[in-house]
């Protein structure tokens, strides 16, 4: 078991979040480390004792080259397991319980992972209808614009037709007026033509009478 697995086990045991379990484990380890650095013993009843020992200077041998190496004196940490921990480890029941705890911890982690995946899937599936609804609204807006354009075109069509009718009526009135003014002129021309013909007849008649008068005098 590494530190991450220990945090998962603590989170499952205490039914807290993984972050809180990590803070708890870090606090315990920092407390133990600070105590033994200060020269104190950390005794956990039934589990064991953490302490430091002084190791004298000695001479060691390099296993690769076989040369002698001088090892200076040092202070090293030491852990002495408690009797309850020894008994728990040495008994078969203790091993089974430890294996069962590991299995339970793995199952709990698997359940949490599955729950997170399910929540992610549910959130994704809930987001999909929203995106579809937004897409539908986006498609409905152009359709609404088309309907408004068509309605405007329909409204403008009667106005255009009325304008065309008005222009046609005005043109018809002008044509009628032109015809009305043209008819009297034509009548005058017709009236003038018979008058000129009558004058021409009178002139020819006068000429014929003059010829007859001259003929008689001779």
KEVO-769486 format. One line per 4 residues: their letters; for each residue x negated, y, z negated of N, C-alpha, C. Coordinates in steps of 0.02 Angstrom, whole numbers. Last residue first. Layout:
<recs>
A) X/Y/Z/X/Y/Z/X/Y/Z | ...
</recs>
This chain:
<recs>
XXXX) 3519/4498/6378/3488/4489/6443/3540/4475/6493 | 3603/4485/6269/3585/4551/6294/3554/4546/6361 | 3607/4346/6248/3665/4380/6272/3649/4450/6301 | 3478/4324/6196/3498/4291/6259/3560/4327/6288
XXXX) 3481/4391/6077/3435/4414/6128/3455/4385/6195 | 3573/4310/6009/3587/4381/6021/3543/4408/6075 | 3507/4186/6000/3570/4191/6038/3585/4264/6055 | 3401/4221/5916/3388/4197/5985/3451/4204/6028
XXXX) 3471/4252/5801/3433/4303/5835/3418/4284/5906 | 3520/4127/5768/3568/4181/5785/3533/4237/5821 | 3400/4059/5740/3443/4035/5795/3492/4090/5816 | 3356/4130/5627/3316/4130/5689/3357/4109/5748
XXXX) 3457/4100/5537/3448/4169/5558/3408/4173/5623 | 3433/3962/5523/3497/3985/5551/3492/4056/5576 | 3308/3963/5464/3314/3933/5531/3379/3955/5564 | 3346/4023/5341/3296/4055/5386/3301/4028/5456
XXXX) 3434/3930/5287/3458/3997/5303/3411/4032/5352 | 3344/3821/5268/3401/3814/5315/3427/3883/5337 | 3261/3876/5171/3233/3857/5236/3287/3851/5288 | 3351/3888/5065/3320/3949/5094/3292/3935/5163
XXXX) 3376/3752/5043/3431/3796/5064/3404/3860/5096 | 3250/3709/5000/3279/3681/5061/3335/3726/5088 | 3238/3781/4883/3192/3796/4938/3219/3769/5003 | 3340/3717/4810/3343/3789/4825/3298/3808/4882
XXXX) 3298/3584/4799/3356/3600/4841/3361/3673/4856 | 3181/3613/4710/3174/3583/4777/3235/3595/4820 | 3228/3660/4588/3191/3706/4633/3188/3677/4703 | 3283/3544/4532/3327/3601/4548/3294/3649/4596
XXXX) 3169/3467/4515/3222/3443/4561/3268/3501/4581 | 3105/3545/4422/3073/3533/4486/3124/3510/4537 | 3196/3540/4318/3181/3604/4349/3150/3595/4418 | 3186/3402/4288/3250/3430/4312/3240/3496/4347
XXXX) 3055/3396/4243/3073/3359/4304/3138/3386/4333 | 3068/3473/4128/3023/3496/4182/3040/3462/4247 | 3158/3394/4054/3179/3460/4079/3134/3486/4134 | 3067/3276/4033/3131/3273/4071/3155/3341/4094
XXXX) 2959/3309/3952/2947/3295/4023/3011/3296/4063 | 3011/3319/3824/2985/3379/3856/2974/3369/3930 | 3046/3186/3804/3097/3237/3802/3074/3302/3834 | 2921/3123/3812/2972/3107/3862/3026/3162/3864
XXXX) 2863/3178/3697/2833/3190/3763/2884/3178/3818 | 2948/3125/3599/2945/3198/3609/2916/3215/3677 | 2919/2989/3614/2987/3013/3627/2987/3088/3640 | 2785/2992/3574/2803/2970/3641/2872/2995/3661
XXXX) 2798/3033/3440/2761/3075/3488/2779/3057/3560 | 2870/2924/3390/2901/2990/3390/2866/3036/3440 | 2772/2823/3404/2835/2818/3442/2870/2886/3445 | 2676/2869/3315/2659/2864/3386/2722/2861/3428
XXXX) 2749/2857/3196/2726/2923/3217/2709/2924/3291 | 2767/2719/3195/2826/2763/3200/2806/2832/3224 | 2634/2677/3181/2672/2658/3241/2732/2703/3251 | 2604/2729/3055/2567/2753/3114/2604/2737/3178
XXXX) 2695/2653/2980/2700/2727/2981/2665/2756/3041 | 2646/2525/3003/2713/2542/3025/2721/2618/3030 | 2520/2537/2941/2524/2523/3013/2592/2542/3040 | 2563/2557/2809/2525/2609/2842/2528/2600/2918
XXXX) 2624/2433/2786/2665/2494/2784/2629/2551/2819 | 2512/2351/2795/2566/2342/2843/2610/2404/2845 | 2438/2398/2686/2411/2404/2753/2466/2399/2805 | 2527/2361/2583/2510/2432/2593/2482/2444/2663
XXXX) 2530/2221/2598/2590/2260/2611/2576/2334/2622 | 2386/2197/2568/2416/2180/2632/2480/2218/2646 | 2356/2227/2435/2333/2274/2486/2366/2261/2554 | 2408/2116/2370/2436/2181/2356/2417/2232/2410
XXXX) 2324/2018/2425/2396/2014/2437/2429/2082/2424 | 2202/2061/2374/2212/2060/2447/2286/2058/2464 | 2226/2043/2239/2213/2111/2263/2224/2114/2339 | 2239/1904/2240/2296/1945/2219/2288/2017/2244
XXXX) 2109/1869/2281/2167/1852/2324/2227/1895/2306 | 2038/1917/2171/2025/1945/2237/2083/1931/2285 | 2091/1836/2072/2102/1909/2068/2089/1942/2135 | 2048/1712/2118/2120/1725/2114/2134/1799/2110
XXXX) 1910/1730/2108/1939/1718/2173/2014/1734/2172 | 1897/1743/1969/1879/1800/2013/1910/1792/2081 | 1936/1616/1931/1977/1673/1911/1962/1734/1954 | 1829/1545/1985/1896/1533/2011/1942/1590/1993
XXXX) 1722/1595/1908/1724/1610/1980/1793/1598/2009 | 1772/1543/1779/1764/1614/1791/1763/1631/1866 | 1765/1405/1784/1831/1436/1786/1826/1510/1802 | 1631/1377/1771/1662/1362/1835/1731/1395/1842
XXXX) 1612/1418/1640/1573/1450/1692/1603/1438/1761 | 1698/1330/1576/1713/1401/1574/1676/1438/1629 | 1627/1211/1602/1694/1221/1630/1713/1294/1630 | 1510/1236/1530/1505/1228/1602/1573/1238/1635
XXXX) 1564/1238/1402/1533/1299/1428/1527/1296/1504 | 1605/1106/1395/1656/1159/1392/1628/1225/1418 | 1480/1043/1401/1529/1032/1455/1582/1086/1455 | 1425/1089/1282/1393/1109/1345/1440/1098/1403
XXXX) 1516/1028/1195/1510/1101/1195/1478/1125/1260 | 1496/891/1221/1560/923/1240/1556/999/1241 | 1357/885/1170/1374/875/1240/1441/904/1260 | 1353/897/1033/1331/954/1073/1350/947/1146
XXXX) 1394/774/991/1437/831/976/1418/892/1016 | 1286/698/1033/1352/685/1063/1400/742/1049 | 1188/752/948/1181/759/1021/1248/749/1056 | 1238/715/824/1230/786/839/1224/798/914
XXXX) 1233/577/839/1298/609/829/1294/684/846 | 1094/559/852/1138/541/907/1206/575/901 | 1053/603/726/1029/638/786/1074/622/845 | 1116/509/645/1134/580/638/1113/620/699
XXXX) 1048/394/688/1120/400/698/1143/472/694 | 919/426/645/931/417/717/1006/424/732 | 941/430/507/918/490/542/931/485/616 | 976/296/485/1025/350/471/1006/414/506
XXXX) 858/231/519/918/219/560/970/274/549 | 777/281/416/760/296/486/820/287/531 | 843/228/307/838/301/314/822/320/386 | 825/91/333/892/120/330/891/195/340
XXXX) 685/81/325/718/66/388/789/96/391 | 669/112/189/639/156/240/672/146/308 | 735/1/136/760/69/123/733/119/174 | 654/-103/181/724/-99/204/752/-28/194
XXXX) 536/-73/111/536/-73/184/607/-66/212 | 583/-91/-20/558/-26/1/558/-20/77 | 615/-226/-18/668/-177/-29/647/-107/-7 | 486/-278/-1/537/-289/50/593/-239/44
XXXX) 427/-236/-121/400/-213/-56/451/-220/-1 | 507/-306/-211/506/-232/-212/479/-204/-147 | 473/-436/-178/542/-414/-168/546/-338/-168 | 339/-437/-215/356/-447/-145/426/-422/-130
XXXX) 357/-418/-353/319/-368/-314/335/-374/-240 | 426/-535/-383/459/-471/-392/424/-416/-353 | 328/-628/-353/390/-628/-314/426/-561/-321 | 232/-595/-447/216/-589/-376/279/-586/-333
XXXX) 303/-624/-563/281/-556/-551/264/-545/-477 | 319/-761/-550/378/-718/-548/360/-646/-534 | 190/-805/-567/221/-812/-502/282/-767/-495 | 71/-700/-655/128/-744/-653/158/-746/-583
XXXX) -28/-604/-641/-48/-674/-642/11/-721/-637 | 36/-480/-648/2/-499/-586/-12/-573/-583 | 85/-481/-776/132/-473/-720/100/-496/-655 | -32/-488/-851/16/-543/-854/64/-540/-794
XXXX) -89/-365/-817/-124/-429/-802/-75/-487/-801 | 5/-278/-869/-8/-278/-796/-43/-342/-776 | -5/-307/-1003/59/-319/-969/49/-321/-893 | -136/-265/-1031/-119/-336/-1035/-53/-351/-999
XXXX) -202/-145/-911/-172/-165/-974/-151/-238/-971 | -362/-119/-831/-291/-137/-829/-266/-158/-898 | -462/16/-828/-455/-47/-863/-381/-65/-864 | -562/105/-716/-494/88/-735/-494/20/-768
XXXX) -674/244/-704/-663/173/-718/-590/162/-738 | -789/352/-617/-724/336/-647/-715/261/-655 | -958/391/-667/-911/360/-620/-844/347/-655 | -1098/490/-663/-1037/477/-701/-985/451/-653
XXXX) -1268/434/-638/-1206/465/-616/-1150/448/-665 | -1442/428/-592/-1389/420/-641/-1326/458/-619 | -1492/377/-424/-1495/419/-484/-1436/405/-531 | -1577/245/-355/-1509/271/-365/-1509/312/-429
XXXX) -1698/214/-237/-1687/238/-304/-1618/269/-308 | -1721/67/-146/-1693/134/-146/-1678/154/-218 | -1826/-39/-54/-1801/-19/-120/-1779/54/-116 | -1779/-123/97/-1820/-76/59/-1787/-58/-7
XXXX) -1702/-199/179/-1734/-233/123/-1778/-187/81 | -1628/-153/285/-1701/-152/292/-1738/-190/236 | -1497/-186/244/-1518/-191/314/-1594/-197/321 | -1479/-167/106/-1468/-234/135/-1491/-241/207
XXXX) -1591/-87/1/-1553/-77/63/-1542/-145/96 | -1576/-102/-173/-1609/-124/-112/-1563/-115/-53 | -1603/8/-315/-1563/-38/-274/-1602/-55/-211 | -1635/54/-477/-1665/44/-411/-1625/-9/-374
XXXX) -1557/182/-577/-1578/114/-562/-1609/112/-492 | -1490/276/-711/-1528/273/-649/-1554/203/-639 | -1330/231/-783/-1400/252/-786/-1433/246/-718 | -1171/298/-789/-1212/246/-759/-1284/271/-755
XXXX) -1042/323/-899/-1107/350/-877/-1149/292/-852 | -868/326/-858/-925/295/-890/-989/325/-860 | -699/379/-887/-762/386/-852/-817/352/-893 | -533/307/-865/-585/341/-903/-648/346/-860
XXXX) -370/247/-882/-418/280/-837/-468/318/-880 | -291/96/-921/-325/156/-946/-374/181/-893 | -126/23/-895/-199/24/-898/-225/91/-922 | 9/-25/-923/-19/-20/-855/-95/-21/-855
XXXX) 41/-29/-1056/65/-83/-1014/37/-81/-943 | 23/144/-1067/38/82/-1102/70/31/-1055 | -105/226/-1004/-35/213/-987/-18/144/-1015 | -222/342/-1046/-198/275/-1063/-124/271/-1049
XXXX) -354/424/-999/-282/424/-982/-258/353/-992 | -479/510/-1088/-451/447/-1065/-377/456/-1050 | -585/648/-1039/-532/616/-1078/-513/549/-1047 | -674/720/-963/-702/672/-1011/-649/638/-1054
XXXX) -625/797/-862/-640/830/-926/-667/783/-979 | -598/700/-770/-654/745/-756/-674/781/-820 | -485/643/-826/-548/604/-830/-609/647/-812 | -392/750/-804/-407/724/-872/-473/687/-874
XXXX) -388/768/-667/-411/822/-710/-430/798/-780 | -334/642/-628/-401/663/-606/-429/718/-651 | -207/643/-687/-256/591/-706/-327/614/-688 | -151/755/-621/-157/753/-695/-208/702/-718
XXXX) -155/716/-489/-194/774/-509/-203/775/-585 | -66/607/-494/-136/596/-477/-180/654/-498 | 54/675/-527/27/622/-570/-48/611/-557 | 68/763/-417/62/790/-485/32/739/-533
XXXX) 83/674/-311/24/719/-313/13/747/-383 | 206/616/-346/146/575/-344/83/618/-347 | 289/731/-335/283/694/-399/219/652/-401 | 278/766/-201/256/813/-252/245/779/-320
XXXX) 336/650/-146/266/666/-133/237/715/-183 | 467/664/-193/427/606/-215/352/619/-203 | 504/778/-123/501/780/-197/460/723/-224 | 498/725/7/456/782/-12/449/787/-88
XXXX) 594/628/5/524/607/13/477/663/-7 | 718/649/-125/691/659/-57/617/640/-55 | 771/514/-231/756/584/-217/728/589/-146 | 783/393/-306/837/419/-264/830/494/-253
XXXX) 682/331/-369/712/387/-404/771/417/-366 | 651/232/-274/663/214/-343/701/269/-381 | 630/302/-155/685/253/-159/702/237/-231 | 519/380/-191/580/412/-168/640/365/-173
XXXX) 426/280/-220/449/324/-274/514/358/-255 | 409/224/-93/434/182/-148/461/225/-205 | 356/333/-22/421/304/-2/452/262/-59 | 236/346/-92/285/400/-94/354/375/-75
XXXX) 174/226/-53/189/238/-124/241/294/-132 | 158/249/82/204/196/61/223/203/-13 | 63/352/73/128/365/105/180/312/84 | -46/287/13/-12/340/-23/57/354/6
XX) -28/108/45/-64/172/46/-22/225/11 | -42/-60/0/0/0/0/-44/62/0
</recs>
